[in-house]
Amino acid sequence: MTNADRLKNLLEREMIPDIEAAIDELFATIDKSKNATTSQKEDLEEMREMRTECFAIVEELGRGELESDEIDDLLEGLVDSKTDEDA
């Protein structure tokens, strides 16, 4: 399996679903309180941007637009962030 495949799998199977779950949880919290705080609005916007970036990377991978060093850097960064999250 290439690093491009690993990156695509990480994004599609872990990162995007995790971000979407966090967005859903935030919406549920906002719905319960009937009003979003400024912090919640900022968090929601940040999560939406992250999700959009993840989808864009998957599309770029599909079109072969990323160089191998870019793929390696992205994969390393995402694995590190995922590891920090789990710790």
LOBASE-988579 format. One line per 2 residues: their letters; for each residue y, x, z of N, C-alpha, C, O, CB. Coordinates in steps of 0.05 Angstrom, whole numbers, plus 5000, padded with zeros to 4 digits. Glycine has a CB too. Layout:
BEGIN
A	Y X Z Y X Z Y X Z Y X Z Y X Z; ...
This chain:
BEGIN
MT	4976 5017 5000 5000 5000 5000 5025 5018 5000 5027 5037 5016 5000 4981 5025; 5043 5012 4982 5067 5028 4980 5087 5019 5002 5084 4998 5014 5080 5025 4952
NA	5107 5036 5006 5128 5029 5025 5144 5004 5016 5154 4989 5032 5148 5052 5029; 5146 5000 4990 5159 4976 4979 5143 4952 4987 5155 4931 4995 5162 4978 4948
DR	5117 4953 4985 5100 4931 4994 5102 4926 5024 5103 4904 5033 5070 4936 4987; 5102 4948 5039 5105 4946 5068 5131 4933 5076 5132 4915 5093 5103 4974 5082
LK	5153 4941 5062 5179 4930 5068 5179 4900 5061 5189 4884 5077 5201 4945 5052; 5169 4893 5038 5169 4865 5030 5152 4849 5050 5161 4827 5058 5157 4862 5002
NL	5129 4859 5058 5113 4844 5078 5127 4841 5104 5126 4820 5116 5086 4859 5082; 5139 4863 5113 5154 4862 5139 5176 4841 5138 5179 4825 5157 5166 4889 5146
LE	5190 4840 5116 5212 4821 5113 5201 4792 5112 5211 4775 5126 5229 4827 5088; 5182 4788 5095 5172 4761 5090 5155 4750 5112 5155 4726 5118 5156 4760 5064
RE	5140 4767 5125 5121 4757 5146 5131 4759 5174 5121 4745 5192 5096 4773 5144; 5151 4776 5179 5161 4779 5206 5190 4774 5209 5199 4757 5225 5154 4806 5216
MI	5206 4790 5195 5235 4789 5199 5247 4762 5192 5261 4750 5209 5249 4811 5183; 5242 4752 5168 5254 4727 5160 5245 4704 5178 5261 4688 5187 5248 4721 5131
PD	5219 4701 5183 5210 4680 5201 5222 4682 5230 5228 4662 5242 5179 4680 5203; 5224 4707 5240 5236 4711 5266 5265 4702 5266 5275 4689 5285 5234 4740 5275
IE	5280 4709 5246 5308 4702 5244 5311 4671 5242 5328 4659 5255 5322 4715 5220; 5294 4659 5225 5295 4630 5222 5288 4616 5248 5299 4595 5254 5277 4621 5199
AA	5269 4627 5263 5262 4615 5289 5285 4617 5308 5291 4598 5323 5237 4629 5301; 5299 4640 5308 5322 4643 5326 5345 4624 5318 5358 4614 5335 5332 4672 5325
ID	5349 4620 5292 5369 4601 5283 5362 4573 5292 5379 4558 5302 5371 4602 5252; 5336 4565 5289 5327 4539 5298 5332 4535 5328 5340 4514 5337 5298 4535 5292
EL	5325 4556 5344 5329 4555 5373 5358 4551 5380 5365 4536 5398 5318 4580 5386; 5375 4566 5366 5404 4564 5372 5414 4536 5364 5430 4524 5379 5420 4585 5356
FA	5405 4525 5342 5413 4498 5335 5404 4478 5356 5418 4459 5363 5401 4490 5307; 5380 4481 5367 5369 4463 5387 5387 4465 5412 5393 4445 5425 5340 4470 5394
TI	5395 4489 5420 5412 4493 5443 5439 4480 5439 5449 4467 5457 5416 4523 5449; 5450 4484 5415 5476 4472 5409 5474 4441 5409 5492 4427 5418 5486 4482 5381
DK	5452 4431 5398 5448 4402 5397 5446 4390 5425 5457 4368 5430 5422 4396 5381; 5433 4404 5443 5431 4394 5471 5458 4392 5484 5464 4373 5499 5412 4412 5487
SK	5475 4412 5479 5501 4413 5492 5522 4397 5476 5544 4392 5486 5510 4441 5496; 5515 4390 5452 5533 4374 5434 5558 4389 5425 5576 4378 5412 5541 4349 5447
NA	5559 4415 5432 5583 4431 5424 5575 4460 5424 5562 4470 5442 5606 4425 5444; 5583 4474 5403 5577 4503 5401 5600 4519 5413 5624 4514 5407 5572 4510 5371
TT	5593 4539 5428 5613 4558 5439 5620 4577 5417 5607 4579 5396 5602 4573 5464; 5642 4592 5421 5650 4612 5402 5628 4633 5398 5623 4642 5376 5676 4625 5410
SQ	5616 4640 5420 5595 4660 5419 5571 4650 5403 5559 4665 5387 5586 4668 5448; 5564 4625 5407 5541 4613 5392 5548 4612 5362 5530 4617 5345 5535 4585 5403
KE	5572 4605 5355 5581 4604 5327 5579 4632 5315 5570 4635 5292 5609 4593 5325; 5587 4652 5330 5586 4680 5320 5557 4689 5316 5550 4701 5296 5601 4699 5339
DL	5540 4682 5336 5512 4689 5334 5499 4676 5310 5483 4688 5296 5497 4681 5360; 5505 4651 5306 5494 4636 5284 5502 4648 5257 5486 4651 5239 5502 4606 5285
EE	5527 4655 5254 5537 4667 5230 5524 4694 5225 5516 4701 5203 5568 4671 5231; 5520 4710 5246 5507 4736 5244 5478 4733 5235 5469 4748 5218 5509 4751 5271
MR	5464 4714 5247 5436 4710 5240 5434 4700 5211 5415 4708 5196 5423 4689 5259; 5452 4683 5202 5451 4673 5175 5456 4696 5155 5443 4698 5134 5472 4651 5171
EM	5475 4714 5162 5480 4737 5145 5456 4756 5144 5449 4766 5123 5505 4753 5156; 5442 4760 5167 5418 4776 5167 5396 4764 5149 5383 4779 5134 5408 4780 5196
RT	5393 4738 5151 5373 4725 5135 5379 4728 5105 5362 4733 5089 5371 4695 5143; 5405 4724 5098 5413 4727 5070 5408 4756 5060 5399 4759 5038 5443 4720 5067
EC	5414 4775 5077 5409 4803 5070 5379 4808 5066 5372 4823 5047 5420 4822 5091; 5363 4797 5083 5334 4801 5080 5324 4789 5054 5308 4802 5039 5319 4787 5104
FA	5333 4765 5047 5325 4753 5022 5335 4769 4998 5321 4772 4978 5336 4724 5020; 5359 4780 5000 5370 4797 4979 5353 4822 4975 5348 4830 4952 5399 4805 4985
IV	5344 4834 4996 5327 4858 4994 5300 4851 4981 5291 4866 4964 5322 4870 5022; 5289 4828 4989 5263 4820 4976 5267 4816 4946 5250 4824 4930 5253 4794 4989
EE	5289 4804 4938 5295 4800 4910 5299 4826 4895 5289 4830 4873 5320 4782 4906; 5313 4845 4908 5317 4871 4896 5291 4886 4893 5286 4900 4873 5337 4888 4913
LG	5273 4883 4913 5247 4896 4911 5231 4884 4887 5218 4899 4872 5231 4891 4937; 5233 4858 4884 5219 4845 4862 5229 4853 4835 5213 4854 4815 5222 4815 4865
RG	5254 4860 4833 5266 4869 4808 5264 4899 4804 5272 4910 4784 5295 4860 4806; 5254 4913 4824 5251 4942 4823 5278 4956 4823 5281 4978 4811 5237 4950 4798
EL	5297 4945 4837 5324 4956 4838 5329 4976 4860 5351 4989 4860 5344 4934 4840; 5311 4980 4878 5315 4999 4900 5300 5025 4895 5278 5025 4886 5305 4986 4926
ES	5314 5047 4901 5302 5073 4899 5283 5078 4922 5286 5064 4943 5324 5095 4898; 5264 5096 4919 5244 5100 4940 5257 5109 4966 5248 5102 4988 5224 5121 4931
DE	5278 5126 4965 5291 5135 4990 5305 5111 5004 5306 5110 5028 5311 5157 4984; 5316 5093 4988 5329 5069 5000 5307 5052 5014 5312 5042 5036 5344 5052 4978
ID	5285 5049 5001 5263 5033 5012 5253 5046 5038 5249 5032 5058 5240 5031 4992; 5250 5072 5037 5241 5087 5061 5260 5083 5084 5252 5078 5107 5237 5116 5055
DL	5286 5086 5079 5307 5083 5099 5307 5054 5111 5309 5051 5135 5334 5090 5088; 5306 5034 5093 5306 5007 5102 5281 5001 5119 5283 4989 5140 5306 4987 5078
LE	5258 5010 5110 5233 5006 5124 5234 5019 5152 5227 5006 5172 5209 5016 5109; 5243 5043 5153 5245 5058 5178 5264 5043 5197 5258 5040 5221 5254 5087 5174
GL	5287 5035 5187 5307 5021 5204 5296 4995 5214 5300 4988 5238 5332 5016 5188; 5283 4980 5198 5272 4954 5206 5249 4957 5226 5247 4942 5246 5262 4938 5182
VD	5232 4977 5221 5210 4982 5240 5221 4991 5267 5212 4982 5288 5191 5004 5229; 5242 5008 5267 5254 5017 5292 5267 4993 5306 5264 4991 5331 5276 5038 5286
SK	5281 4976 5292 5294 4953 5305 5273 4934 5316 5277 4922 5337 5313 4939 5286; 5252 4930 5301 5230 4913 5310 5216 4924 5335 5209 4909 5353 5209 4908 5288
TD	5212 4951 5335 5200 4964 5358 5218 4961 5383 5209 4956 5405 5195 4993 5352; 5245 4965 5379 5264 4962 5401 5264 4934 5412 5266 4929 5436 5292 4970 5392
ED	5261 4914 5394 5260 4886 5401 5236 4880 5419 5238 4865 5438 5260 4869 5376; 5213 4891 5411 5188 4886 5425 5186 4901 5452 5170 4893 5469 5165 4894 5408
A	5203 4921 5456 5201 4937 5480 5214 4924 5504 5214 4935 5526 5214 4964 5476
